[in-house]
Amino acid sequence: MTPSYQTTTAIPDPVWDGFVNNEPAGSFLQTAAWSTAKAKWGWGSKRVAVKRDGILAAGAQILFRRLPLGRTIAYIPRGPLVPDDDFQLLETLLNEVHRVAKAEGALLLTVEPNWAIPTTGVEALKTLGFRATTNTIQPNATIMLDLRPAEKDIMGQMHKKWRYNIRLSGRKEVVVRVGKEEDIGTF
């Protein structure tokens, strides 16, 4: 039986945030709080979602930035949120994203999915007309560092230039410390 897809742009914040939090590739950059924070710097936002058989299955929070002459740029940080191996769901979502972006006068749309590598999603995006670029906004990878070993052992695993720069920062009086709640405002 073929699934039934329904697109929507009417997604209340708590429903959206619940969806983002339950997605394996979900990121704070797709939350309602992030769109509120970005609004303080002139970004608008819209959400697009696809329901499969009545259940929210994919979505994207699109950020819009106005340019001169009434045009905009559209950006989906760490999204869209869709399984990277479900081409039909991705295509349905991105068709609706395209419609919304066009209605907002967007000249371009940048997406930076939070997919694990390797992925079939990159090829799917190419099939749907997206082009790869080296000009990314978010880091394209995350490195997890085990901090349990001794500092000398951690430093020994680093490239010599990294070790040099870390030691140089100490000579330049850079201080690293554990932050406290009162530091959040400064951060």
C-alpha positions, -999 to 999 in steps of 0.1 A, spaced: 0 0 0 14 34 -10 16 59 19 -5 90 19 15 123 21 1 156 33 22 188 35 15 215 61 30 248 72 8 251 103 29 235 130 27 249 166 60 254 184 55 225 209 46 200 182 75 211 160 100 210 189 88 175 199 94 164 163 129 179 162 138 164 196 127 129 185 145 130 152 179 112 151 193 141 131 175 168 151 194 199 160 188 230 181 192 249 148 158 236 138 140 245 171 115 272 176 139 289 201 165 292 173 141 309 150 132 333 178 168 340 184 175 346 147 146 370 145 165 394 167 190 396 139 165 402 111 158 366 100 122 354 95 112 318 95 86 293 82 82 256 88 72 230 63 63 195 72 51 163 56 27 139 74 27 103 63 -5 86 70 -14 114 94 19 113 114 46 140 111 74 123 92 96 150 78 101 187 81 123 218 77 125 251 94 135 276 68 152 309 78 147 339 55 169 369 53 157 400 33 181 414 7 178 448 -10 151 451 -37 127 428 -18 145 395 -25 155 370 1 179 341 8 165 309 23 186 287 46 178 254 63 205 249 90 210 212 100 180 202 79 158 191 63 148 166 89 140 135 68 155 100 67 182 103 41 172 70 25 135 79 18 137 97 -16 99 100 -20 95 117 14 125 140 7 111 150 -27 77 157 -13 91 179 15 115 198 -8 88 205 -34 68 222 -6 100 240 7 105 252 -28 70 265 -31 73 284 3 108 298 -6 95 310 -39 65 327 -23 90 345 0 110 358 -30 140 336 -23 168 338 -48 185 307 -34 181 280 -9 209 265 11 204 232 30 229 217 54 214 184 65 227 167 97 230 133 81 256 108 91 282 100 65 281 80 44 247 88 32 225 83 1 210 117 8 236 137 -10 229 119 -42 192 124 -37 197 161 -33 217 162 -65 189 144 -83 165 170 -70 186 199 -85 208 208 -56 245 215 -61 273 208 -36 295 237 -24 325 241 -2 310 274 12 292 260 42 278 279 72 278 251 98 308 229 103 306 199 80 318 175 107 320 171 144 349 156 162 344 139 195 375 139 218 378 116 247 390 138 276 396 109 300 432 102 290 461 124 305 466 157 288 500 147 274 484 117 258 457 138 242 483 163 230 504 135 216 476 125 192 474 160 177 492 175 148 523 194 159 509 227 147 478 222 169 500 214 199 520 246 191 489 268 189 475 254 222 508 261 240 510 295 224 476 304 237 488 297 272 518 320 267 494 347 254 474 344 287 443 327 272 424 312 301 402 282 297 377 274 325 345 257 331 316 281 327 289 288 352 252 298 348 261 335 351 284 332 321 255 323 297 247 360 290 283 367 280 283 335 259 
